[in-house]
Amino acid sequence: MSKALIEIVKIVGDLDISNYDDSFLRQSAEKRFAVTGTSTLSEYVQFVSETPAEAPKLVRSLNITHTEFFRNSLSFAHLEQWILPSLLAGEAEGSELRIWSAGCSTGQEAYSIAMLVENMQTKKSKKLRYRIIATDISESALLQGSRGKYSEKDIQRIRVKDLKEFFIKTGDTYTVCDSVKSHVSFSSYDLLDSFSSYPQESIFGDFDLVVCSNVLFYYKPNCQMDIVKKLINSLDKGGYLITGETERHTMEKFSELYQVAPPSPIYKLRSGMK
């Protein structure tokens, strides 16, 4: 039945949802049942065929925007304790640490990394340049990320010291300060775009660190493979790739990478692969 849904969305909306995992598509459609007054997938398919305006609404619902500051705490602990320090230590004076937050949603992941780097910068006599390119396909998520405004609920995982240093509190809203914002840029990018190997804004890729957490499992296996290949190709020599904890089985298929901190889903490009 998910095949019928894919076909009708293509017919009435000229929209392609064939890359998404079948179970994810069914779950997303079921969440639309109450809104559309349907109770089964076949009824929903019929509703979409009779109500073309529903197709883009379904597609928008597929753009998952759930994220948190310092999500996947073990991975962030590794980032703070040795990955980022080693990358910063290896950067020559005048060079730039390049980081890609792929599937960044509303920006919490990118800002979390920026806060870690900022804390490390205070321990150095000379500041090193760093840049975080945050990309997503959801324009609304990117807009929220670029604004850098978050609620009381959003900031619960942030340490008090970091909250005071890197945010401006106005009522119940916490806004990321300019000193952090200036290092993070948000732009639209489709990880399944077959005509590009990395975000246009990055110019040439060569990222020291790519973080793509909890994105792969929304797609079919062949699309997962295409995305990971793109992420690997975007890495600089000795670069690191971090995925979500549930995506380790996909990463095991790539000999170009090795897992550096089991069980954390942190991988490094093998020497000689670039």
C-alpha positions in Angstrom: 0.0 0.0 0.0 2.9 2.3 0.6 3.6 1.9 -3.2 0.1 3.2 -3.9 0.8 6.2 -1.7 4.1 6.9 -3.5 2.3 6.7 -6.9 -0.6 8.9 -6.0 1.6 11.6 -4.4 3.6 11.6 -7.6 0.5 11.9 -9.8 -1.4 14.6 -7.9 1.5 16.6 -6.5 4.5 15.8 -8.7 6.4 15.0 -5.6 8.8 12.0 -5.1 8.7 10.2 -1.8 10.0 6.9 -3.1 13.4 7.3 -1.3 11.8 7.1 2.2 11.7 3.9 4.2 8.3 2.1 3.8 7.6 1.8 7.5 8.4 5.5 8.0 6.0 6.4 5.2 3.2 4.3 6.7 3.8 5.9 10.2 3.8 9.4 8.7 0.6 8.7 6.8 -1.1 7.3 9.9 -0.3 10.5 11.8 -2.4 12.3 9.1 -5.5 10.1 9.7 -7.0 12.3 12.4 -6.4 15.4 10.4 -7.9 14.0 7.2 -10.8 12.0 8.7 -9.4 8.7 7.5 -8.8 5.5 9.4 -6.8 3.2 7.1 -4.0 3.6 4.7 -6.2 2.8 1.7 -8.7 5.4 2.8 -5.9 7.9 3.1 -4.6 7.1 -0.4 -8.1 7.7 -1.7 -8.2 11.0 0.2 -4.9 12.2 -1.3 -6.2 11.3 -4.8 -9.3 13.4 -4.2 -7.6 16.2 -2.3 -4.3 17.2 -4.1 -3.5 19.8 -1.5 -2.8 16.9 1.0 0.2 15.7 -0.9 2.6 18.6 -0.1 1.3 18.5 3.6 2.4 14.8 3.8 5.8 15.6 2.2 6.4 18.4 4.8 5.6 16.0 7.6 8.4 13.7 6.3 11.0 16.4 7.0 11.7 15.4 10.6 12.9 18.3 12.7 13.2 16.7 16.1 16.6 17.4 17.7 18.1 18.4 21.0 21.2 20.2 22.3 23.9 17.6 23.1 21.8 14.7 21.8 23.6 11.4 21.9 25.6 12.3 25.0 28.3 9.7 24.7 29.2 11.0 21.2 29.4 14.5 22.5 31.5 13.4 25.4 34.0 11.9 22.9 33.9 15.1 20.9 34.7 17.2 23.9 37.3 15.0 25.5 39.5 14.0 22.5 38.2 14.3 19.0 37.9 18.1 18.9 41.1 18.7 21.0 43.0 16.5 18.6 41.6 18.2 15.5 42.4 21.6 17.0 45.9 20.6 18.0 46.5 19.4 14.4 45.4 22.6 12.8 48.2 24.8 11.5 48.2 28.5 12.4 45.9 30.4 10.0 44.1 27.3 8.9 40.4 26.6 9.5 38.6 23.7 11.3 35.8 22.7 8.9 32.7 21.0 10.3 29.5 19.9 8.5 26.2 19.3 10.5 24.2 17.4 7.9 20.5 17.2 8.6 20.9 19.9 11.2 17.2 20.5 11.7 16.7 23.6 13.9 20.4 24.0 14.7 20.9 22.5 18.2 23.5 20.1 17.0 25.6 22.7 15.2 25.4 25.1 18.2 26.3 22.3 20.6 29.5 21.7 18.6 30.2 25.4 18.5 30.0 25.7 22.2 32.5 22.9 22.7 34.9 24.5 20.3 34.5 27.9 22.0 35.3 26.4 25.4 38.4 24.8 24.0 39.5 28.1 22.4 39.6 29.8 25.8 42.4 27.4 26.8 44.6 28.4 23.9 46.9 31.4 23.6 46.0 31.8 19.9 42.5 31.3 18.6 42.0 29.1 15.6 39.4 29.6 13.0 36.5 27.3 12.7 33.4 27.1 10.6 30.3 24.9 10.9 28.1 24.5 7.9 24.6 23.4 8.9 22.3 22.0 6.2 18.8 20.6 6.0 16.0 20.3 3.5 13.5 22.0 5.7 13.4 25.7 5.1 11.4 26.4 8.3 13.9 24.4 10.4 16.8 26.3 8.8 15.1 29.7 9.5 14.6 28.8 13.2 18.2 27.6 13.4 19.6 30.8 11.9 17.5 32.8 14.4 19.0 30.8 17.2 16.1 31.3 19.6 15.1 28.5 21.9 12.6 27.8 24.7 13.1 26.8 28.4 12.3 23.2 27.3 15.0 23.3 24.6 17.9 24.3 26.8 17.6 21.7 29.5 20.7 19.7 28.5 23.0 22.8 28.4 25.4 23.3 31.3 24.6 26.4 33.4 28.0 27.9 32.6 27.5 27.5 28.9 24.0 28.9 29.1 25.2 32.0 30.9 28.2 32.5 28.5 26.6 31.7 25.1 22.9 32.7 25.4 21.0 35.9 26.0 17.8 35.3 28.0 14.8 37.4 27.2 11.7 36.3 29.1 11.4 32.6 28.4 13.5 32.8 25.3 17.2 32.0 25.0 19.0 33.4 22.0 22.4 32.1 20.9 25.0 34.9 21.2 26.7 36.4 18.2 30.1 35.1 19.1 28.8 31.6 18.5 26.4 32.4 15.7 29.2 34.0 13.6 30.8 30.5 13.2 27.6 28.7 12.1 26.0 29.2 8.7 22.7 27.6 7.7 21.8 26.6 4.1 19.5 24.2 2.2 21.0 21.0 0.9 19.5 17.7 -0.1 21.7 14.8 0.8 20.3 12.8 -2.1 21.2 15.5 -4.7 23.1 13.4 -7.2 24.6 16.5 -8.9 26.7 17.6 -6.0 29.1 16.0 -3.6 28.9 18.5 -0.7 27.1 21.7 0.1 27.8 24.5 -2.3 28.7 26.8 0.5 31.6 24.6 1.5 33.1 25.1 -2.0 35.3 22.0 -1.9 34.2 19.8 1.0 37.3 18.5 2.9 35.6 18.5 6.3 37.5 17.6 9.4 34.3 16.5 11.0 30.9 15.5 9.6 28.0 14.9 11.9 24.9 13.2 10.4 22.9 11.8 13.3 19.5 10.1 13.1 19.0 10.8 9.5 19.8 7.6 7.6 17.1 5.4 9.0 14.4 7.5 7.5 15.5 6.3 4.0 15.6 3.1 2.0 18.8 1.1 2.2 20.0 2.1 -1.3 19.5 5.8 -0.3 21.4 5.3 2.9 24.3 3.9 1.0 24.3 6.9 -1.4 24.2 9.4 1.5 27.1 7.7 3.4 29.2 7.6 0.2 28.6 11.4 -0.1 29.6 12.0 3.5 32.8 9.9 3.1 33.8 11.8 -0.1 33.3 15.1 1.8 35.9 14.2 4.5 39.4 15.5 4.6 42.3 13.0 5.2 41.8 11.6 8.7 38.4 13.2 9.0 35.7 11.9 11.4 32.1 11.0 10.7 29.5 10.7 13.5 26.1 9.1 12.9 23.2 8.1 15.1 23.4 5.1 17.5 20.8 3.1 15.5 22.7 3.5 12.2 25.7 1.5 13.1 24.6 -1.5 11.0 24.6 0.7 7.9 28.1 2.0 8.6 29.5 -1.5 9.0 29.3 -1.9 5.2 31.9 0.7 4.5 35.5 -0.4 4.5 36.8 3.2 4.0 35.9 3.9 7.7 36.7 2.3 11.0 34.9 2.7 14.3 37.2 4.6 16.7 35.2 4.5 20.0 32.8 1.5 20.2 30.0 1.4 20.9 29.7 5.1 19.9 28.9 5.6 16.2 32.1 7.6 15.6 34.2 6.7 12.5 37.4 7.8 11.0 38.6 7.8 7.4 41.3 5.2 7.0 44.7 6.5 5.9 45.3 6.3 2.2 41.6 6.6 1.4 41.9 10.2 0.2 
